[in-house]
Amino acid sequence: MSDSVQYDFQYGLIYRNPDKQKIARDILERYTGSDIKDFNQQIILTNFHAYLDYFEENYEGQVYHGSVMSVVHSPKVHVSMIDFKIGSPTAALIIECISVLDPQAVLFLGMCGGLHPSLKVGDFILPMAAIRDEGVSRHFIPPQVPSLPTFKIQKFVSQVIVDHGFDYRTGVIHTTDYRFWEFDEVFKKQLYEERAIAIDMECAALFSVGFVSKVPVGALLLVSDLPLVHGGIKTKASSKQVFSTYTGRHIQFGIESMIGIQDKGEHIRHYRW
């Protein structure tokens, strides 16, 4: 489909709407406390301020705090990391906002609940797709359209993990906006029937909105708990252990993937709608 073709519905898409782009730039600067010009072309997204602290300390970054989110820009590795908080609505919002930067690559370093019995805390998952059980992606793309990451980003990440001698799992992620689902037996039966490997709250929104907003997005998820196992739901104590044990490795894989994309200078997004 040629970029010269214009349909009425496309006016709502951010790359077709200069007024929306202007507001998105303003939101990005207000919410992160950082000027547009400070952002790098490689962006890592996360839900955790602990990741920003580690990134700032180990990659010579400068942190900015806005009204809602925080960001660290590292001139050392030419990567910006944004803590956009939690949930699909903010995931969709941050993708639309950073679309005005026309980033080369965006990688989500998130955590997930492992559903498959073979998983253990600390395992890495490269999502191949996400089930859209959240409320925001339907505003961007019809419900029958699958939510897929940008394959080339996943390819870079997988190579980095293998180069370090680690393994990873692939599969479908169930993205939900339903909290305390662990106590809903009907919902848990549905998860089993879907054969989803893990569950999170952001991937489907990130992938779907990234697709329609021309933002190449991948994800590397860390299994932080095993909610279907007795005593496996994440707690304050277990969460602290996960951060102290796995944060550095998770970020390292993300940074090296972004550097690889920079060094090769590849075009990550294959086509435009």
C-alpha positions, 0 to 999 in steps of 0.5 A: 500500500502506497504512502500516497494513499489517504483514507479518512480513518488514517487521520487518527494515526499519529504519523498522518496527523500533525496536530496529534504529533504536536500534542505527543511531543508535548506529552513526552516532554512533560511526562518524562521531564526531558527535551525531545532533542535528548532522546536517542534513536535506540530506546528501551522501555521498562516498568521499573525504576530499579532498571533506570537506577542500574542503567544510570549507574552502569552506563553513564546516563543522566536521569530526568523525572517528569510528571508521570515517567522517568528517563535516562539518556546514555551518551556512552551507548546511545540508548535512552531508557524510559520507565513508563510505569505499568499497564496497557494504556500507558504502553499504548501512550508511550509508543504513540509519543515516541513515534514522533522520534522515529526511533530505529528500534524499541525494546521492552524489558519487562517481567511476566508470570510464567504459565508453562510448568517447565518455566522457572524464575529467571528464565528469559522469554522472547515473545513471538505474539501476544494475545490481546486481552486488554482494552486499548489495542482495539482503538488502533486495529481490528480485533482479528489482527494478531499482535506481533513484535518486530521480528528483526529486533527479536532476532538481534536479542536472541543472538545476544543471549546465545552469544552469552551462553544462555538459553531462552524460550519462545511462545505466545504471551497473554496480555491482560488488564485483569489484576488478581486473576490468580484467584479466578479459576475460570480465567486460569482454565482459559489460560491453559486452553490458550497454551500461552507460555506467560502472562503480562500487562503490556506486550499486546498493546506495545506490539499492536500500537507499534505496528500502526504507529510505525514504531519497530518494537520487540520485547525480552521478558524475564519470568519473575514469578510462577502464579499458577504454582502454589506459593508462586505469586510474586511477593515483596520479598521475592520481587527484591530477590528477582531485581538483585539477581537478574536486573543486570543481565536483563539490561545487558542483553537489551543494551547489547542488542541495541548496540548491535542494531546501531553498529549494523545500521540495518533498517528494522521496519520492512514496509509502511502502511 
